[in-house]
Amino acid sequence: MDFMSSLAARLYTDTRPALTPQPSVDGSGFGNNVADFAKDYAQTLQNGEETAKAAMVGSADPHALVQALAQTELAVETAVAVRDKVVEAYQEILRMPV
């Protein structure tokens, strides 16, 4: 039995460094990823709006308008899905007993 407990302790210490978060050296942490996502989201919405305005005055291709609207719809659906997951996680944290 002593052999099994020492083996378990050794395996735990071997895997522990792999489980601890490592700070990113290049500054690409979670906050930067969220900021990049927000910039890309805003840029996608702006591109869709500009293409829609151009289509209204007749200077944009209808196919470009459809493509821009599809990209905008996908971006909004993704943002809503992420928001829903964040709210769900927050609600789960609130349900945890203290």
Secondary structure, DSSP 4 states (H G I P E B T S, - for coil): -HHHHHHHHHHHHHHHHHHS----SSS--HHHHHHHHHHHHHHHHHHHHHHHHHHHTT-S-HHHHHHHHHHHHHHHHHHHHHHHHHHHHHHHHHHS--
